[in-house]
Amino acid sequence: MTSTVRTEPGEPVAAGERALSSDAQTSRAWWFLGTLAVLRNPQGSPRTPAVIELTVPPGGSPPRHVHDALDDAFLVLDGELVVRCGDQTIVGRPGTYVCVPAGSEHTFRVTSPEPARMLLVHNDDSFLALVEAAGTPTREHRLPPEGDFDLDLDALVRLNAEHDSRIVGGSLEEDEARGFLPARGGSAGLGSVHHVALNTSDLRRSEPWYVQNLDLVRVDGEVAADGSGHVVLLSPSAGWMLSLTGGAAPGVGHVAIGCRDREELTAWRDLLDERGASPGTITDAPYGSGFVLRDPDGLELELFAPPPASR
């Protein structure tokens, strides 16, 4: 026999009616100060330990703050971030577990070209309560539209103070964060595959197939009545993107390799130009910048950088 439990975490439930597991795409979620926060505690389970899956965009950095009672602990699942705790620095990559003791001043900055995803494990629910108070509930498990759900500084300071999170300084600046990263050889480096571009015969048919089967969400583009057009789909959990173009013969359009930022993208274009690879011009879009070059067979390879983070 099966049953459906409709209680929220922390609500009293009858014995045997508590959910034993949660699903990433159906758990309660909020757009929280430019991030996506997903509560992973199963419905009807205790609020503590609070387990929150937090996705932060490239360049995301909270103000330096202190939790007087909370040990701020998280496991890095995707991306890269630089964590500052007092005078100590940690470079967090997938598999890194960080535990900031209560009473310690700390902040971080996402330094990867893709979003960083962290699994927060907290011994009290003060941060969860802050997310509930300052966040906007959403059923769209993707990062929020840029700037749409920000708070003014006074409201941010007040809400943090009410939930055991005293703001004591500014965010970690880009240059400072990158100063703690290992030196890289050469003038530029390449990251992982950022997105794949596919040509489809009918976007009206292909887009919902990818959205429903791969849990993707549209972040840009539009579809015409005849199935032509162009859309960009994002995987909220992994940060990679899929570009679909309609009206062309089905096939792979190109593969895009990620750069950290537009400055690095420009360095690569200049380097490829010096090497005689004939790179195309850099084009800019709301979701990032890129240029295309072709191999000896005429196949397209794109180098791509995410948009600059808002400050």
N, C-alpha and C positions, 0 to 999 in steps of 0.2 A: 504493500500500500504506500502511496506517495501523497504528500500534502504540500500546499504552497504557503509559505510564511510571508506575511506582509508587514511585519513589525520593523522598526528601525533599530540600529545598534543602540543598546542601552535600555530599550523599553522592556518591561517585564513580559515574559511569555510563559505559557504553560509548559510543563515538562514535556520534552519530546517534540515541541513545535519550533525549536530553534534551528535555523539553517546551519549546516555544517561546512559550507564552502561559499565562495563568492566568485563571480565572473567579472573579468576586467571590463567588459563592454556594457554590463548592466548595473554595476555598482554605482552608488551615489557619487556625483561629481560636481565640482565647482570650478568656474573661472575665477582665479584668485591672484590678483595683482600681476597679471600678465602670464600666469602659469595655469596649468591644468592640474587640479588636485582630485584624486580618485580615492575614496575611502574603501579599503579592502576588507574591513571587518564584516563578516557575514551578517545578514539581517537577523536581528534578535540576539546577537552575541554581545558581550560586554564592550564598552567603549575603550577599555584599556586591556592590554597595550593597544594603543591606536596605531594602525598600520595604514599608511597613506602613500599612494603612488603619485609622485610629484614630477611633472614634466616642465622643464624650464627652457625657454628659447635661447639660442646663441646670444651671448653677451648679457644674459640675465644675471642680476646681482642684487640681493636684498641689502638694505642699510645694515651697518654694523649694529648688532643688538646683543642683549643678554637675557637669558632665561634664568630666573633666580631659583626655580624649583625643578626645571625639566632638564634631563640629559638628552641633548639633541643628537639622536643617532640615526644614521641612514646608510644604506647599501647602494652604491652606484651600479645601475643596470646598463645604461647606455651613455655615450658621450664622454666628455672630459670637463672637469672643473677644478679650479684652484680654490682651496679652502684656507682662510686665515683665521687662526684661533690664538688670540693674544699675540705673541711674537713667534708663533710656530706656523709653518706652512705645509700643506699637504696637497699633492697633485692627485686628484681622484679620477680613476678610470674604471671601466667595468670590472667588478669584483672587489673594489676598494670599499672597506667598511669604516665609517668615521663615527666616533662617539665623542661629542663635545660635552665636557662636564658642566653641570649647572653652575651658574655664576661666572662663566667665561665669555668674554667679548668675542664675537665671531661673525664672519660673513663668508661669501664665496662668489665666484664669477664663473659662468660657463664659457670655456675657451674653445670648445669644439665647434665645427661648422654646422653640426646637426644639434638638435635639442638634447639636453641631458635629462635622463630619467633616473629617479632615485626612489628607493623604497624606504620611507621613514618608519621607524619603530620607536614609539614614544611610551614612556612609563606613566604618563598622565595625559589627559585629554585637553590641556590648555591650548595647544596649537590647533587641534581639531576644532575647538570652540572658536578660535580666531578665524579659521577658514569659513566656518558657518556664518560668522558675524560679518566678515568683510567680503566674502566671495559671492558670486552669482550662480545659483544652481543651474546646471546644464545637462542636457541629454546628449550633447555633441561632444564626444570624447576626442577633442582636438584642442590645440592651443587657441586662446581667444583672439578675436580681431585686435590688431595692435592699437593700444590706447583707449579702447572702448570701455574698459572696466577698471581704470585707474582711480585711486583715491587722492584727494588733496593731502598735503603734508600734515595738517592739523588733525584730520580724521584718522590718518594712518598712525600718528603718534598716540592718539587717544585710544584707538582700538587695540593697539599693541600693548599699551600700558594696562588695559583691562584684562589682558589674557597672558600675563607673565612673560612679556616680551618687550623689554625696555630698549628703545632705539637710542644709541649712544654715538652714532657717527654715520658717515656717508657710505655709499656702496664702494666695492673694490673696483678701482679704475682699470681699464683695459691694459694700459702700459704696465702698471704695477703687477697685475696678474700674470701677464706674459713674461715678465722678468723672472718669474719662478719656474718657468718651463725649461726643460733641457734644451740646450742649443741644438739647432738643426743645421746640417751641412748645406752649403749652397745658398742661393738667394731666395729659394722658394721650395715649398714642399707640397705634396699631394696627399689628400685624405682618401676615404673610402668612396665607393660608388654612391653618388648623391641621388641620381634619378635615372630612369630608363624611359625613353620616348618610343611609343608604339604608334603605328599608323593603323587605323581601323576603318572598316567599310561603313559603319553606322554607329555614331556615338550614342544615339538613343538606346541602342541595345548593349553596347560595350560598357558604357560608364556604370549603369546599375549592376552589371555582372561583377565588375571589379569592386565596387563599393560594398556589395552584399557579401561577396565571398572572401574578400581580403580585409574587411573592416576598415575601409578607407573613407576619407571625407574630402569633398571638393574644397580647394582653397582659392581657385581662380579659374576663369574661363567661362564659356557659354556654348550652348548647343543650339543649332538652327533646326527648323522644322524638318529639313531634309536629312538630318543626321550628320551634317558637316559641322565644323567648329573645332574648338580646342579647349581642353580642360586639364587642370593640374590636380591630382589627387594625392593626399598625404596619409601616411600611416602614423596615427598619433602615438602608438606604442613604440615604434622603432625609429621614426623621424625621417625615413626615406620617402621619396616622391615618385609618382608615376605620371608621365605626361602622355595624354591621348589626343591624337589628331584624327578627325573624321573626314571621309570623302576621298581618302587615298587608298592605294592597294595595301592590304594588310601586310604588316611586316615590322621589323625593328627599325625605328628611325635613327636613333643614336643612343649611346651610353654616356652619361655625364659623370666625371670624376670631381670630387669636392675639393675646393680650396678653403682656407680658413676665412678669408675676407677678400674684399675687392682689391686691396693693396697687393695681396699675394697673387690674385688672379692677374692683375696688371703685370706683375713681375714675370709670371709665366708667359704671358703673351709676348712681352719684350724678348724674353729668352728664346722662345720658339721662332720669333721673327729673325733674330740673329742667326739661328741655326738653319734658316731657309725653309722652314716648315709651312710658310704662308698661312698663318692663323687669320681668322676672320676678325672683324671689329667686335668690340665688347658691346653687348646690348643689355639694357637694364629693364627690369620688370619689378612689380611689387613684391614678388617672392624671391628675387635675387638677380644676379648678373652672370653673364657667361659669354663665351665665344666658341666657335666651332672650327676645327681643322679636319682635313681629310688625309687618310692614309694612301699608300700607292695605288690601292684598288678603288679609291673614291669613297670609302666608308667613312661616316662621320663620327668624330669623337669630340665631345664637348667638355670644357673645363668650366666649372660653375662655383659661384660663391654666394652665401646667403646674404640677405639684406642687412644693413647695419642695424644693430639693436638700438632701441629708443633709450634715452637717458632721462 
